[in-house]
């Protein structure tokens, strides 16, 4: 990851420190699985790599129901390091009194997992 890494997720600060703080709030490092759950496509062009995922969430309009949508993580690489990241995260709602964060859409896909698995050499960058 580049020292001047740019983060475009509204719930995380730019820079390596912002990256570390964001994922520490999500529970810190986790075991890296062998596959990316829900991955449906990888697109790479020039220095940009995009991963697309199918995700299921609780339907806020229909209690007890789920809905399916698409999530993406997009990275710009510079000299073999992640320079920039985008995703479709929404600004997180404040936690409910006495509860935990309920806005599952605000939680990003575990970028650390993607960083560990996505090497620029895999994409001919």
N, CA, C and O atoms as a Tinker XYZ file with bonds, in Angstrom:
   500  protein
     1  N      0.850000   -1.167000    0.000000    73     2
     2  CA     0.000000    0.000000    0.000000    64     1     3
     3  C      0.900000    1.235000    0.000000    63     2     4     5
     4  O      1.885000    1.296000    0.735000    81     3
     5  N      0.553000    2.209000   -0.825000    73     3     6
     6  CA     1.346000    3.435000   -0.897000    64     5     7
     7  C      1.143000    4.283000    0.360000    63     6     8     9
     8  O      0.079000    4.262000    0.979000    81     7
     9  N      2.166000    5.010000    0.713000    73     7    10
    10  CA     2.114000    5.872000    1.891000    64     9    11
    11  C      1.001000    6.907000    1.748000    63    10    12    13
    12  O      0.344000    7.249000    2.732000    81    11
    13  N      0.782000    7.411000    0.522000    73    11    14
    14  CA    -0.245000    8.434000    0.305000    64    13    15
    15  C     -1.554000    7.822000   -0.217000    63    14    16    17
    16  O     -2.286000    8.471000   -0.964000    81    15
    17  N     -1.845000    6.586000    0.170000    73    15    18
    18  CA    -3.050000    5.849000   -0.196000    64    17    19
    19  C     -4.296000    6.719000   -0.019000    63    18    20    21
    20  O     -4.477000    7.360000    1.017000    81    19
    21  N     -5.159000    6.731000   -1.054000    73    19    22
    22  CA    -6.406000    7.516000   -1.022000    64    21    23
    23  C     -7.590000    6.571000   -0.830000    63    22    24    25
    24  O     -7.733000    5.598000   -1.570000    81    23
    25  N     -8.432000    6.849000    0.151000    73    23    26
    26  CA    -9.605000    6.043000    0.450000    64    25    27
    27  C    -10.851000    6.858000    0.123000    63    26    28    29
    28  O    -10.985000    8.000000    0.564000    81    27
    29  N    -11.766000    6.269000   -0.654000    73    27    30
    30  CA   -12.991000    6.965000   -1.031000    64    29    31
    31  C    -14.221000    6.397000   -0.339000    63    30    32    33
    32  O    -15.340000    6.801000   -0.655000    81    31
    33  N    -14.043000    5.475000    0.593000    73    31    34
    34  CA   -15.146000    4.975000    1.415000    64    33    35
    35  C    -15.429000    6.063000    2.457000    63    34    36    37
    36  O    -14.505000    6.491000    3.147000    81    35
    37  N    -16.688000    6.524000    2.591000    73    35    38
    38  CA   -16.975000    7.626000    3.506000    64    37    39
    39  C    -16.823000    7.274000    4.981000    63    38    40    41
    40  O    -16.916000    8.154000    5.836000    81    39
    41  N    -16.592000    6.006000    5.291000    73    39    42
    42  CA   -16.460000    5.572000    6.685000    64    41    43
    43  C    -15.017000    5.356000    7.104000    63    42    44    45
    44  O    -14.760000    4.971000    8.245000    81    43
    45  N    -14.074000    5.595000    6.212000    73    43    46
    46  CA   -12.661000    5.361000    6.515000    64    45    47
    47  C    -11.851000    6.573000    6.081000    63    46    48    49
    48  O    -12.153000    7.217000    5.077000    81    47
    49  N    -10.825000    6.865000    6.853000    73    47    50
    50  CA    -9.939000    7.974000    6.518000    64    49    51
    51  C     -8.894000    7.540000    5.498000    63    50    52    53
    52  O     -8.555000    6.361000    5.400000    81    51
    53  N     -8.397000    8.498000    4.752000    73    51    54
    54  CA    -7.326000    8.267000    3.784000    64    53    55
    55  C     -6.028000    7.967000    4.526000    63    54    56    57
    56  O     -5.843000    8.378000    5.672000    81    55
    57  N     -5.147000    7.255000    3.864000    73    55    58
    58  CA    -3.831000    6.946000    4.427000    64    57    59
    59  C     -3.796000    5.592000    5.109000    63    58    60    61
    60  O     -4.830000    5.007000    5.432000    81    59
    61  N     -2.584000    5.111000    5.320000    73    59    62
    62  CA    -2.408000    3.803000    5.948000    64    61    63
    63  C     -3.000000    3.788000    7.348000    63    62    64    65
    64  O     -3.623000    2.800000    7.737000    81    63
    65  N     -2.821000    4.854000    8.111000    73    63    66
    66  CA    -3.361000    4.900000    9.471000    64    65    67
    67  C     -4.890000    4.829000    9.448000    63    66    68    69
    68  O     -5.486000    4.129000   10.266000    81    67
    69  N     -5.527000    5.543000    8.522000    73    67    70
    70  CA    -6.976000    5.485000    8.395000    64    69    71
    71  C     -7.446000    4.092000    8.031000    63    70    72    73
    72  O     -8.471000    3.628000    8.532000    81    71
    73  N     -6.700000    3.416000    7.155000    73    71    74
    74  CA    -6.998000    2.035000    6.772000    64    73    75
    75  C     -6.965000    1.133000    8.007000    63    74    76    77
    76  O     -7.897000    0.366000    8.246000    81    75
    77  N     -5.894000    1.228000    8.784000    73    75    78
    78  CA    -5.742000    0.389000    9.975000    64    77    79
    79  C     -6.841000    0.668000   11.002000    63    78    80    81
    80  O     -7.393000   -0.264000   11.586000    81    79
    81  N     -7.159000    1.939000   11.223000    73    79    82
    82  CA    -8.198000    2.292000   12.196000    64    81    83
    83  C     -9.567000    1.777000   11.759000    63    82    84    85
    84  O    -10.331000    1.278000   12.585000    81    83
    85  N     -9.883000    1.893000   10.473000    73    83    86
    86  CA   -11.170000    1.425000    9.969000    64    85    87
    87  C    -11.338000   -0.072000   10.214000    63    86    88    89
    88  O    -12.371000   -0.507000   10.723000    81    87
    89  N    -10.329000   -0.858000    9.855000    73    87    90
    90  CA   -10.451000   -2.300000   10.015000    64    89    91
    91  C    -10.314000   -2.745000   11.464000    63    90    92    93
    92  O    -10.814000   -3.810000   11.826000    81    91
    93  N     -9.653000   -1.960000   12.295000    73    91    94
    94  CA    -9.631000   -2.267000   13.724000    64    93    95
    95  C    -11.045000   -2.143000   14.304000    63    94    96    97
    96  O    -11.439000   -2.933000   15.162000    81    95
    97  N    -11.810000   -1.142000   13.829000    73    95    98
    98  CA   -13.202000   -0.980000   14.289000    64    97    99
    99  C    -14.093000   -2.135000   13.838000    63    98   100   101
   100  O    -15.119000   -2.403000   14.463000    81    99
   101  N    -13.713000   -2.815000   12.768000    73    99   102
   102  CA   -14.487000   -3.954000   12.276000    64   101   103
   103  C    -14.047000   -5.268000   12.900000    63   102   104   105
   104  O    -14.535000   -6.333000   12.522000    81   103
   105  N    -13.132000   -5.199000   13.848000    73   103   106
   106  CA   -12.705000   -6.409000   14.532000    64   105   107
   107  C    -11.266000   -6.803000   14.278000    63   106   108   109
   108  O    -10.805000   -7.819000   14.798000    81   107
   109  N    -10.550000   -6.023000   13.490000    73   107   110
   110  CA    -9.140000   -6.302000   13.263000    64   109   111
   111  C     -8.898000   -7.433000   12.283000    63   110   112   113
   112  O     -9.814000   -7.868000   11.585000    81   111
   113  N     -7.655000   -7.910000   12.234000    73   111   114
   114  CA    -7.277000   -8.952000   11.278000    64   113   115
   115  C     -8.087000  -10.232000   11.458000    63   114   116   117
   116  O     -8.452000  -10.598000   12.575000    81   115
   117  N     -8.360000  -10.901000   10.351000    73   115   118
   118  CA    -9.054000  -12.181000   10.373000    64   117   119
   119  C     -8.285000  -13.167000    9.499000    63   118   120   121
   120  O     -7.405000  -12.779000    8.730000    81   119
   121  N     -8.620000  -14.413000    9.626000    73   119   122
   122  CA    -8.011000  -15.435000    8.795000    64   121   123
   123  C     -8.419000  -15.209000    7.343000    63   122   124   125
   124  O     -9.583000  -14.923000    7.062000    81   123
   125  N     -7.482000  -15.332000    6.435000    73   123   126
   126  CA    -7.768000  -15.129000    5.019000    64   125   127
   127  C     -8.284000  -16.437000    4.435000    63   126   128   129
   128  O     -7.564000  -17.436000    4.417000    81   127
   129  N     -9.541000  -16.439000    3.952000    73   127   130
   130  CA   -10.067000  -17.672000    3.348000    64   129   131
   131  C     -9.437000  -17.921000    1.977000    63   130   132   133
   132  O     -8.798000  -17.038000    1.405000    81   131
   133  N     -9.624000  -19.122000    1.469000    73   131   134
   134  CA    -9.063000  -19.487000    0.163000    64   133   135
   135  C     -9.832000  -18.894000   -1.010000    63   134   136   137
   136  O     -9.294000  -18.801000   -2.113000    81   135
   137  N    -11.085000  -18.490000   -0.792000    73   135   138
   138  CA   -11.907000  -17.934000   -1.864000    64   137   139
   139  C    -12.530000  -16.625000   -1.412000    63   138   140   141
   140  O    -12.580000  -16.332000   -0.218000    81   139
   141  N    -13.002000  -15.839000   -2.367000    73   139   142
   142  CA   -13.708000  -14.600000   -2.091000    64   141   143
   143  C    -15.211000  -14.891000   -2.172000    63   142   144   145
   144  O    -15.741000  -15.015000   -3.276000    81   143
   145  N    -15.898000  -15.003000   -1.057000    73   143   146
   146  CA   -17.330000  -15.332000   -1.092000    64   145   147
   147  C    -18.120000  -14.322000   -1.924000    63   146   148   149
   148  O    -17.982000  -13.113000   -1.735000    81   147
   149  N    -18.938000  -14.815000   -2.833000    73   147   150
   150  CA   -19.796000  -13.959000   -3.643000    64   149   151
   151  C    -19.127000  -13.291000   -4.825000    63   150   152   153
   152  O    -19.780000  -12.539000   -5.547000    81   151
   153  N    -17.841000  -13.540000   -5.048000    73   151   154
   154  CA   -17.145000  -12.912000   -6.174000    64   153   155
   155  C    -17.743000  -13.406000   -7.486000    63   154   156   157
   156  O    -17.811000  -14.610000   -7.733000    81   155
   157  N    -18.175000  -12.465000   -8.326000    73   155   158
   158  CA   -18.761000  -12.833000   -9.610000    64   157   159
   159  C    -17.940000  -12.336000  -10.793000    63   158   160   161
   160  O    -18.097000  -12.846000  -11.903000    81   159
   161  N    -17.061000  -11.346000  -10.581000    73   159   162
   162  CA   -16.272000  -10.837000  -11.707000    64   161   163
   163  C    -15.056000  -10.075000  -11.207000    63   162   164   165
   164  O    -15.075000   -9.455000  -10.143000    81   163
   165  N    -13.997000  -10.141000  -12.008000    73   163   166
   166  CA   -12.804000   -9.312000  -11.806000    64   165   167
   167  C    -12.535000   -8.636000  -13.142000    63   166   168   169
   168  O    -12.407000   -9.300000  -14.171000    81   167
   169  N    -12.450000   -7.314000  -13.115000    73   167   170
   170  CA   -12.133000   -6.557000  -14.322000    64   169   171
   171  C    -10.818000   -5.821000  -14.076000    63   170   172   173
   172  O    -10.608000   -5.252000  -13.005000    81   171
   173  N     -9.953000   -5.836000  -15.056000    73   171   174
   174  CA    -8.690000   -5.123000  -14.932000    64   173   175
   175  C     -8.395000   -4.403000  -16.238000    63   174   176   177
   176  O     -8.468000   -4.984000  -17.320000    81   175
   177  N     -8.061000   -3.124000  -16.111000    73   175   178
   178  CA    -7.679000   -2.328000  -17.274000    64   177   179
   179  C     -6.654000   -1.304000  -16.820000    63   178   180   181
   180  O     -6.932000   -0.473000  -15.955000    81   179
   181  N     -5.484000   -1.366000  -17.400000    73   179   182
   182  CA    -4.427000   -0.450000  -16.988000    64   181   183
   183  C     -4.095000   -0.649000  -15.522000    63   182   184   185
   184  O     -3.789000   -1.764000  -15.097000    81   183
   185  N     -4.152000    0.410000  -14.755000    73   183   186
   186  CA    -3.804000    0.340000  -13.333000    64   185   187
   187  C     -5.026000    0.121000  -12.435000    63   186   188   189
   188  O     -4.899000    0.146000  -11.211000    81   187
   189  N     -6.196000   -0.091000  -13.021000    73   187   190
   190  CA    -7.442000   -0.230000  -12.256000    64   189   191
   191  C     -7.895000   -1.689000  -12.239000    63   190   192   193
   192  O     -7.947000   -2.340000  -13.283000    81   191
   193  N     -8.223000   -2.196000  -11.052000    73   191   194
   194  CA    -8.776000   -3.543000  -10.879000    64   193   195
   195  C    -10.066000   -3.399000  -10.082000    63   194   196   197
   196  O    -10.085000   -2.753000   -9.035000    81   195
   197  N    -11.151000   -4.004000  -10.584000    73   195   198
   198  CA   -12.446000   -3.963000   -9.909000    64   197   199
   199  C    -12.915000   -5.380000   -9.629000    63   198   200   201
   200  O    -12.880000   -6.242000  -10.508000    81   199
   201  N    -13.352000   -5.613000   -8.407000    73   199   202
   202  CA   -13.930000   -6.889000   -8.006000    64   201   203
   203  C    -15.405000   -6.657000   -7.740000    63   202   204   205
   204  O    -15.765000   -5.716000   -7.033000    81   203
   205  N    -16.270000   -7.506000   -8.300000    73   203   206
   206  CA   -17.721000   -7.389000   -8.129000    64   205   207
   207  C    -18.226000   -8.601000   -7.357000    63   206   208   209
   208  O    -17.813000   -9.732000   -7.612000    81   207
   209  N    -19.126000   -8.349000   -6.408000    73   207   210
   210  CA   -19.633000   -9.386000   -5.518000    64   209   211
   211  C    -21.154000   -9.343000   -5.447000    63   210   212   213
   212  O    -21.755000   -8.275000   -5.558000    81   211
   213  N    -21.771000  -10.500000   -5.265000    73   211   214
   214  CA   -23.188000  -10.580000   -4.925000    64   213   215
   215  C    -23.261000  -10.557000   -3.407000    63   214   216   217
   216  O    -22.507000  -11.261000   -2.735000    81   215
   217  N    -24.163000   -9.752000   -2.864000    73   215   218
   218  CA   -24.340000   -9.656000   -1.411000    64   217   219
   219  C    -25.808000   -9.739000   -1.049000    63   218   220   221
   220  O    -26.681000   -9.341000   -1.821000    81   219
   221  N    -26.064000  -10.259000    0.133000    73   219   222
   222  CA   -27.430000  -10.329000    0.652000    64   221   223
   223  C    -27.499000   -9.512000    1.940000    63   222   224   225
   224  O    -26.624000   -9.612000    2.800000    81   223
   225  N    -28.558000   -8.697000    2.060000    73   223   226
   226  CA   -28.752000   -7.839000    3.221000    64   225   227
   227  C    -30.163000   -7.998000    3.769000    63   226   228   229
   228  O    -31.065000   -8.482000    3.084000    81   227
   229  N    -30.332000   -7.580000    5.017000    73   227   230
   230  CA   -31.670000   -7.480000    5.587000    64   229   231
   231  C    -32.420000   -6.382000    4.854000    63   230   232   233
   232  O    -31.865000   -5.309000    4.615000    81   231
   233  N    -33.668000   -6.630000    4.496000    73   231   234
   234  CA   -34.481000   -5.637000    3.792000    64   233   235
   235  C    -35.063000   -4.673000    4.817000    63   234   236   237
   236  O    -35.874000   -5.081000    5.648000    81   235
   237  N    -34.662000   -3.392000    4.777000    73   235   238
   238  CA   -35.161000   -2.441000    5.774000    64   237   239
   239  C    -36.656000   -2.155000    5.632000    63   238   240   241
   240  O    -37.276000   -1.654000    6.570000    81   239
   241  N    -37.239000   -2.462000    4.486000    73   239   242
   242  CA   -38.665000   -2.214000    4.254000    64   241   243
   243  C    -39.534000   -3.412000    4.606000    63   242   244   245
   244  O    -40.745000   -3.268000    4.774000    81   243
   245  N    -38.934000   -4.591000    4.719000    73   243   246
   246  CA   -39.682000   -5.818000    4.985000    64   245   247
   247  C    -38.969000   -6.633000    6.050000    63   246   248   249
   248  O    -38.100000   -7.449000    5.743000    81   247
   249  N    -39.341000   -6.409000    7.297000    73   247   250
   250  CA   -38.695000   -7.087000    8.415000    64   249   251
   251  C    -38.714000   -8.601000    8.209000    63   250   252   253
   252  O    -39.738000   -9.180000    7.845000    81   251
   253  N    -37.573000   -9.224000    8.446000    73   251   254
   254  CA   -37.435000  -10.659000    8.289000    64   253   255
   255  C    -37.122000  -11.108000    6.872000    63   254   256   257
   256  O    -36.879000  -12.291000    6.637000    81   255
   257  N    -37.126000  -10.179000    5.930000    73   255   258
   258  CA   -36.842000  -10.497000    4.529000    64   257   259
   259  C    -35.412000  -10.075000    4.181000    63   258   260   261
   260  O    -34.814000   -9.244000    4.865000    81   259
   261  N    -34.887000  -10.647000    3.129000    73   259   262
   262  CA   -33.557000  -10.303000    2.616000    64   261   263
   263  C    -33.698000   -9.794000    1.195000    63   262   264   265
   264  O    -34.711000  -10.037000    0.539000    81   263
   265  N    -32.685000   -9.089000    0.721000    73   263   266
   266  CA   -32.609000   -8.733000   -0.690000    64   265   267
   267  C    -31.167000   -8.912000   -1.150000    63   266   268   269
   268  O    -30.235000   -8.880000   -0.346000    81   267
   269  N    -31.000000   -9.100000   -2.447000    73   267   270
   270  CA   -29.684000   -9.330000   -3.036000    64   269   271
   271  C    -29.307000   -8.131000   -3.893000    63   270   272   273
   272  O    -30.143000   -7.572000   -4.601000    81   271
   273  N    -28.046000   -7.747000   -3.819000    73   271   274
   274  CA   -27.542000   -6.632000   -4.601000    64   273   275
   275  C    -26.086000   -6.903000   -4.974000    63   274   276   277
   276  O    -25.553000   -7.975000   -4.689000    81   275
   277  N    -25.459000   -5.938000   -5.602000    73   275   278
   278  CA   -24.069000   -6.070000   -6.019000    64   277   279
   279  C    -23.189000   -5.106000   -5.223000    63   278   280   281
   280  O    -23.580000   -3.969000   -4.958000    81   279
   281  N    -22.039000   -5.559000   -4.858000    73   279   282
   282  CA   -21.032000   -4.756000   -4.163000    64   281   283
   283  C    -19.794000   -4.732000   -5.041000    63   282   284   285
   284  O    -19.556000   -5.675000   -5.795000    81   283
   285  N    -19.005000   -3.677000   -4.959000    73   283   286
   286  CA   -17.742000   -3.672000   -5.695000    64   285   287
   287  C    -16.645000   -3.056000   -4.851000    63   286   288   289
   288  O    -16.906000   -2.236000   -3.971000    81   287
   289  N    -15.435000   -3.454000   -5.124000    73   287   290
   290  CA   -14.221000   -2.811000   -4.625000    64   289   291
   291  C    -13.376000   -2.522000   -5.848000    63   290   292   293
   292  O    -13.123000   -3.413000   -6.659000    81   291
   293  N    -12.936000   -1.272000   -5.983000    73   291   294
   294  CA   -12.097000   -0.883000   -7.111000    64   293   295
   295  C    -10.793000   -0.312000   -6.577000    63   294   296   297
   296  O    -10.791000    0.490000   -5.643000    81   295
   297  N     -9.688000   -0.731000   -7.175000    73   295   298
   298  CA    -8.361000   -0.323000   -6.727000    64   297   299
   299  C     -7.576000    0.263000   -7.882000    63   298   300   301
   300  O     -7.687000   -0.180000   -9.025000    81   299
   301  N     -6.780000    1.273000   -7.557000    73   299   302
   302  CA    -5.798000    1.779000   -8.518000    64   301   303
   303  C     -4.431000    1.405000   -7.957000    63   302   304   305
   304  O     -4.112000    1.706000   -6.807000    81   303
   305  N     -3.635000    0.745000   -8.787000    73   303   306
   306  CA    -2.290000    0.341000   -8.388000    64   305   307
   307  C     -1.270000    1.308000   -8.981000    63   306   308   309
   308  O     -1.448000    1.816000  -10.088000    81   307
   309  N     -0.200000    1.552000   -8.230000    73   307   310
   310  CA     0.896000    2.389000   -8.694000    64   309   311
   311  C      2.198000    1.716000   -8.259000    63   310   312   313
   312  O      2.463000    1.580000   -7.065000    81   311
   313  N      2.994000    1.303000   -9.216000    73   311   314
   314  CA     4.262000    0.611000   -8.941000    64   313   315
   315  C      4.065000   -0.582000   -8.008000    63   314   316   317
   316  O      4.847000   -0.787000   -7.079000    81   315
   317  N      3.011000   -1.372000   -8.261000    73   315   318
   318  CA     2.777000   -2.604000   -7.514000    64   317   319
   319  C      2.132000   -2.437000   -6.153000    63   318   320   321
   320  O      1.995000   -3.412000   -5.414000    81   319
   321  N      1.732000   -1.222000   -5.807000    73   319   322
   322  CA     1.098000   -0.981000   -4.510000    64   321   323
   323  C     -0.276000   -0.355000   -4.714000    63   322   324   325
   324  O     -0.514000    0.354000   -5.692000    81   323
   325  N     -1.173000   -0.631000   -3.775000    73   323   326
   326  CA    -2.500000   -0.010000   -3.848000    64   325   327
   327  C     -2.356000    1.476000   -3.559000    63   326   328   329
   328  O     -1.839000    1.872000   -2.515000    81   327
   329  N     -2.818000    2.288000   -4.496000    73   327   330
   330  CA    -2.729000    3.736000   -4.367000    64   329   331
   331  C     -4.072000    4.358000   -4.014000    63   330   332   333
   332  O     -4.129000    5.427000   -3.407000    81   331
   333  N     -5.166000    3.676000   -4.400000    73   331   334
   334  CA    -6.496000    4.267000   -4.220000    64   333   335
   335  C     -7.535000    3.155000   -4.155000    63   334   336   337
   336  O     -7.371000    2.103000   -4.773000    81   335
   337  N     -8.615000    3.400000   -3.393000    73   335   338
   338  CA    -9.694000    2.419000   -3.251000    64   337   339
   339  C    -11.045000    3.115000   -3.281000    63   338   340   341
   340  O    -11.234000    4.166000   -2.668000    81   339
   341  N    -11.995000    2.502000   -4.015000    73   339   342
   342  CA   -13.387000    2.943000   -4.049000    64   341   343
   343  C    -14.275000    1.745000   -3.754000    63   342   344   345
   344  O    -13.899000    0.612000   -4.052000    81   343
   345  N    -15.432000    1.974000   -3.181000    73   343   346
   346  CA   -16.467000    0.954000   -3.053000    64   345   347
   347  C    -17.803000    1.663000   -2.984000    63   346   348   349
   348  O    -17.862000    2.886000   -3.112000    81   347
   349  N    -18.867000    0.920000   -2.787000    73   347   350
   350  CA   -20.198000    1.544000   -2.775000    64   349   351
   351  C    -20.743000    1.695000   -1.359000    63   350   352   353
   352  O    -21.958000    1.725000   -1.163000    81   351
   353  N    -19.856000    1.789000   -0.373000    73   351   354
   354  CA   -20.291000    1.950000    1.013000    64   353   355
   355  C    -21.043000    3.262000    1.184000    63   354   356   357
   356  O    -20.721000    4.278000    0.569000    81   355
   357  N    -22.044000    3.203000    2.032000    73   355   358
   358  CA   -22.797000    4.386000    2.412000    64   357   359
   359  C    -22.274000    4.894000    3.735000    63   358   360   361
   360  O    -21.672000    4.140000    4.499000    81   359
   361  N    -22.496000    6.149000    4.011000    73   359   362
   362  CA   -22.077000    6.693000    5.286000    64   361   363
   363  C    -22.794000    5.938000    6.396000    63   362   364   365
   364  O    -24.009000    5.748000    6.341000    81   363
   365  N    -22.049000    5.513000    7.391000    73   363   366
   366  CA   -22.606000    4.702000    8.468000    64   365   367
   367  C    -23.534000    5.520000    9.358000    63   366   368   369
   368  O    -23.242000    6.668000    9.693000    81   367
   369  N    -24.658000    4.914000    9.734000    73   367   370
   370  CA   -25.559000    5.523000   10.707000    64   369   371
   371  C    -24.959000    5.341000   12.085000    63   370   372   373
   372  O    -24.233000    4.374000   12.316000    81   371
   373  N    -25.250000    6.266000   13.024000    73   371   374
   374  CA   -24.726000    6.073000   14.377000    64   373   375
   375  C    -25.333000    4.813000   14.987000    63   374   376   377
   376  O    -26.473000    4.465000   14.679000    81   375
   377  N    -24.583000    4.126000   15.850000    73   375   378
   378  CA   -25.118000    2.918000   16.482000    64   377   379
   379  C    -26.395000    3.237000   17.268000    63   378   380   381
   380  O    -26.531000    4.311000   17.855000    81   379
   381  N    -27.320000    2.280000   17.262000    73   379   382
   382  CA   -28.548000    2.447000   18.040000    64   381   383
   383  C    -28.208000    2.356000   19.518000    63   382   384   385
   384  O    -27.277000    1.650000   19.903000    81   383
   385  N    -28.959000    3.067000   20.341000    73   383   386
   386  CA   -28.724000    3.056000   21.788000    64   385   387
   387  C    -28.779000    1.624000   22.310000    63   386   388   389
   388  O    -29.746000    0.899000   22.074000    81   387
   389  N    -27.729000    1.231000   23.020000    73   387   390
   390  CA   -27.685000   -0.093000   23.619000    64   389   391
   391  C    -27.450000   -1.213000   22.629000    63   390   392   393
   392  O    -27.531000   -2.383000   23.000000    81   391
   393  N    -27.163000   -0.890000   21.385000    73   391   394
   394  CA   -26.975000   -1.937000   20.374000    64   393   395
   395  C    -25.720000   -1.725000   19.586000    63   394   396   397
   396  O    -24.941000   -0.811000   19.854000    81   395
   397  N    -25.534000   -2.573000   18.617000    73   395   398
   398  CA   -24.362000   -2.474000   17.757000    64   397   399
   399  C    -24.771000   -1.868000   16.423000    63   398   400   401
   400  O    -25.952000   -1.625000   16.171000    81   399
   401  N    -23.803000   -1.633000   15.594000    73   399   402
   402  CA   -24.057000   -1.064000   14.270000    64   401   403
   403  C    -25.015000   -1.971000   13.502000    63   402   404   405
   404  O    -24.739000   -3.159000   13.335000    81   403
   405  N    -26.134000   -1.425000   13.035000    73   403   406
   406  CA   -27.105000   -2.246000   12.328000    64   405   407
   407  C    -27.119000   -1.985000   10.834000    63   406   408   409
   408  O    -27.778000   -2.715000   10.093000    81   407
   409  N    -26.419000   -0.978000   10.377000    73   407   410
   410  CA   -26.399000   -0.663000    8.950000    64   409   411
   411  C    -25.352000   -1.527000    8.265000    63   410   412   413
   412  O    -24.202000   -1.118000    8.102000    81   411
   413  N    -25.767000   -2.745000    7.860000    73   411   414
   414  CA   -24.801000   -3.681000    7.284000    64   413   415
   415  C    -24.209000   -3.167000    5.984000    63   414   416   417
   416  O    -23.132000   -3.616000    5.589000    81   415
   417  N    -24.871000   -2.247000    5.307000    73   415   418
   418  CA   -24.337000   -1.720000    4.059000    64   417   419
   419  C    -23.123000   -0.837000    4.301000    63   418   420   421
   420  O    -22.314000   -0.644000    3.394000    81   419
   421  N    -22.981000   -0.303000    5.496000    73   419   422
   422  CA   -21.860000    0.585000    5.764000    64   421   423
   423  C    -20.565000   -0.194000    5.953000    63   422   424   425
   424  O    -19.478000    0.374000    5.849000    81   423
   425  N    -20.672000   -1.479000    6.227000    73   423   426
   426  CA   -19.477000   -2.272000    6.441000    64   425   427
   427  C    -18.907000   -2.719000    5.107000    63   426   428   429
   428  O    -19.592000   -3.369000    4.318000    81   427
   429  N    -17.679000   -2.377000    4.860000    73   427   430
   430  CA   -17.026000   -2.721000    3.597000    64   429   431
   431  C    -16.622000   -4.182000    3.574000    63   430   432   433
   432  O    -16.476000   -4.821000    4.616000    81   431
   433  N    -16.442000   -4.699000    2.366000    73   431   434
   434  CA   -15.865000   -6.022000    2.221000    64   433   435
   435  C    -14.479000   -5.959000    2.836000    63   434   436   437
   436  O    -13.814000   -4.931000    2.708000    81   435
   437  N    -14.015000   -7.001000    3.494000    73   435   438
   438  CA   -12.709000   -6.946000    4.164000    64   437   439
   439  C    -11.573000   -6.696000    3.184000    63   438   440   441
   440  O    -11.059000   -7.623000    2.558000    81   439
   441  N    -11.195000   -5.449000    3.061000    73   439   442
   442  CA   -10.169000   -5.036000    2.120000    64   441   443
   443  C     -8.855000   -5.754000    2.372000    63   442   444   445
   444  O     -8.135000   -6.072000    1.426000    81   443
   445  N     -8.529000   -6.016000    3.645000    73   443   446
   446  CA    -7.296000   -6.725000    3.950000    64   445   447
   447  C     -7.235000   -8.052000    3.234000    63   446   448   449
   448  O     -6.164000   -8.488000    2.811000    81   447
   449  N     -8.381000   -8.698000    3.096000    73   447   450
   450  CA    -8.456000   -9.962000    2.367000    64   449   451
   451  C     -8.110000   -9.730000    0.904000    63   450   452   453
   452  O     -7.320000  -10.471000    0.319000    81   451
   453  N     -8.699000   -8.709000    0.323000    73   451   454
   454  CA    -8.464000   -8.409000   -1.085000    64   453   455
   455  C     -7.005000   -8.016000   -1.295000    63   454   456   457
   456  O     -6.385000   -8.442000   -2.270000    81   455
   457  N     -6.451000   -7.209000   -0.394000    73   455   458
   458  CA    -5.057000   -6.786000   -0.506000    64   457   459
   459  C     -4.152000   -8.010000   -0.510000    63   458   460   461
   460  O     -3.206000   -8.083000   -1.294000    81   459
   461  N     -4.439000   -8.971000    0.363000    73   459   462
   462  CA    -3.597000  -10.150000    0.466000    64   461   463
   463  C     -3.699000  -11.027000   -0.770000    63   462   464   465
   464  O     -2.721000  -11.672000   -1.149000    81   463
   465  N     -4.863000  -11.065000   -1.405000    73   463   466
   466  CA    -5.085000  -11.938000   -2.550000    64   465   467
   467  C     -4.791000  -11.273000   -3.900000    63   466   468   469
   468  O     -4.439000  -11.961000   -4.858000    81   467
   469  N     -4.930000   -9.955000   -3.986000    73   467   470
   470  CA    -4.810000   -9.267000   -5.287000    64   469   471
   471  C     -3.405000   -8.727000   -5.450000    63   470   472   473
   472  O     -3.080000   -7.652000   -4.945000    81   471
   473  N     -2.577000   -9.471000   -6.153000    73   471   474
   474  CA    -1.219000   -9.015000   -6.446000    64   473   475
   475  C     -1.218000   -8.422000   -7.851000    63   474   476   477
   476  O     -1.839000   -8.987000   -8.751000    81   475
   477  N     -0.542000   -7.306000   -8.057000    73   475   478
   478  CA    -0.523000   -6.707000   -9.398000    64   477   479
   479  C     -0.085000   -7.697000  -10.469000    63   478   480   481
   480  O     -0.562000   -7.621000  -11.601000    81   479
   481  N      0.806000   -8.618000  -10.141000    73   479   482
   482  CA     1.268000   -9.598000  -11.134000    64   481   483
   483  C      0.123000  -10.502000  -11.598000    63   482   484   485
   484  O      0.169000  -11.052000  -12.698000    81   483
   485  N     -0.912000  -10.653000  -10.750000    73   483   486
   486  CA    -2.069000  -11.468000  -11.133000    64   485   487
   487  C     -2.848000  -10.819000  -12.278000    63   486   488   489
   488  O     -3.573000  -11.502000  -13.001000    81   487
   489  N     -2.701000   -9.514000  -12.444000    73   487   490
   490  CA    -3.508000   -8.766000  -13.404000    64   489   491
   491  C     -2.688000   -8.135000  -14.506000    63   490   492   493
   492  O     -3.202000   -7.305000  -15.255000    81   491
   493  N     -1.432000   -8.505000  -14.624000    73   491   494
   494  CA    -0.549000   -7.955000  -15.660000    64   493   495
   495  C     -0.520000   -6.435000  -15.641000    63   494   496   497
   496  O     -0.574000   -5.801000  -16.695000    81   495
   497  N     -0.437000   -5.844000  -14.455000    73   495   498
   498  CA    -0.404000   -4.380000  -14.349000    64   497   499
   499  C      1.012000   -3.878000  -14.488000    63   498   500
   500  O      1.248000   -2.671000  -14.427000    81   499
